[in-house]
Amino acid sequence: MNYPQSFIDLVECFKRLPGIGSKSAERLAYHVLSMDKEYVQEFSKVLSHFQDNIHYCQKCGHICENNICEICQDETRDQSTICVVESPKDVFAMEKVKEYHGLYHVLHGTISMIDGKTIEDLNINTLFDRIDDQVKEVIIATNPTREGETTALFLAKLLSKKNVTVTRIANGLPIGSNIDYADELTLLKSLEGRKKI
């Protein structure tokens, strides 16, 4: 006996999410079936409006509900430092440290030959548009993975043509890990131990 088509459709939608296989998708579909109709409608409404309300900051690429994110609008932040990260998750992780007060730039990925992602696929042009006489340092805070290191070295080479100090966060983070999984102390030590590249 086969599942009803509506059940199959929902399972297929859940399977498109990262880390959700067939069994997990089925479990989620059964859970939705047991939920109150009001909650399902609320969930559906929030989900349908999510992409209308959340988009990327025109300056830095971070997620926001306006054209420019709160961090870029905050004039009290250090305008002379830009921290380059892979994803919006990394911005939130860095902000938990409460020690970095500069600006951010989100690449939305890394160079990855396996995935066919090149430098042209990253949010780099707007970074170079932001580097003016006021910017003194660019901190490259990509993940300490092969792709993150490749991207960091490539960015450092491009930025060497600009009148700006380029630093890399220290290896306080374990190789192969992601910034958004690190604790605040590890991130703080990584920031403090950054070095010129």
N, C-alpha and C positions, 0 to 999 in steps of 0.2 A: 504494500500500500504506500502511495506517495503522499508527501505533504501537500496541503492546499497551496495553490499558486501564490496567494498573498503571503503565506508563511515563507515560501521559497524566495520570494522577492525581497523580503526583509532580511533573511539570512544572507542573501547575496550582497545586499547593501552593507551589512555588518562586516562581511569578509573583506571588503575593500579597505577597511580601517587597518592601520599597522598593528601587527601582533595578534590579529584575530583570525584564527583558523576556523574550519568548518564546525568543530564541536563547540567552540566558544561562541560562534555566531548563532548556533542553534540554541544554546543556553540563554543568550541574550534575548532571542526572539520569544522563547518561552516566558522569560521574565517580563517582557513587554506585554505579553498576553495576560499576565496576572496583575498588572498595574491598574490603578484607577484611571478611568477614561479622562478625567480632568487633568491628571498629571501627564498623560500621553499627549494630550492636546497642547498643554503648556510646553512640553519638551519639543514637540513638533514646531510650535510657533517660534521658540527661541532658536532652534536649528535653522529654520527657513530664513530668519532675519539675520543670522550670524554673518553671512558673507556680505550682506548689504551694509552692516554696521561696522565690521572690522576690516581694515585694509592697512596698507603699508605707508608709513610716514614718507612724504615726498623728499625729505632731506636725508634721513638716515636709514630708512628701510625697516624700522621697528614697527610693531603692530600698534594701531591706535584707532580711535573712532572719528578723528578729525583729519585734516590734510597733513598737519604737523603734530608729532607726538609731544607729550608733556615734557620729556627730557629736553628736546630741542627748543621748546618754548621757554624753558627755565633759564632766565638770564643770570641767576646766581651760580650756575654751574661753571666750571673751569672751561672756558671757550678755547683754551690753547692746547687741549689734549683730546684726541679722538681714539677710542678703543674699538678696534675692528674685531667683530665676532662673527661666527657662522650663522647663528639663528636668533630669533627673538627670545627663545628659551635661555640663551646664554646671557642676554641683557638682564633678565630677571634674576638669574643666578649671581651675576656680578653685583647687582643692586643689593642683594641680601648681605653682602660684606659690609656695606655702609661706610666704606673707606675710599671708594673711588667717586670723585665728584666731577669728572669730565663728561664729554659727550661720547656717543657710540656711533658705530656704522655697522649695519648688518649686511653680510654678503649673500645670505640665503643659499648657503652651500659651500662646497670646496671644489677644487679641481680634482676630477676623478676620471681617469682614462677608462676604468672598468664600466662606469655609468655613462661614459661619453659626455661628461660635463667639462667644458673648457672655461678659460678665463672670461670669454664672451658671455657665458651663461650666468656669471656672477654680477652682483650689484657693485661694480667697481667704478664706473664712470662718474657716478654722483660723488664718490669719495674724493676723486681728484678735483671735482668742481668745488668741494668744500675746503680744500687746502689753500689757505691764503696766508698773508703775513701774520695773522693772529695765531694760527696753528703752529705750535712749536714741536709737538711730539705726537707720533702715531704709535699706539701700542697694538701689536698684532696678538690677538688672543684666540687664535683658532685652536681647535682640539689637538692634543698631542698624538695624532694618528698619522699614518703615512700621507693621507690626503691633506690633513691639516698642515703638516710640515711643508709639503710641496707648495701649498697655497701661500703659506707664510714666506717662504723663500722667494717665490715669484713676486709677491707684493713688495717685499723688501727691495728687490731689484728695481721694480718700477718706481718705487718711492725714493730711491737713491738719487733720482734726477731732480727731486724737489728739495727746497731748502727747509727740511724738517728732520728731526731726530726720529729714527725708527727703532722701536724696542720690541722685544718678544717677551711674553710672560715666562717666568721661570718654570722649570720642570718640577714644581711642587705637585703637579698633577701626574698621576701614574700614566705611563705611556699606554695608549689604547683606550683610555677612558674618555668620558664626555664631561664638559664643564658643568652642565646642568645637574650632574650627579654628585659633584664635589661639595664638601662641607665648606662653611664660611671661612674657617681657619686656613684650610688648604688654599682656597682662592686668595685670601689675604696674603699668604706667604708667596704665592705665585706672582701677585702684583708687585710686592715689595722687592722680589728678586729678579724682576725683569732686566734684560740686558740688551745692549745695542746689537743689531745684526746688519 
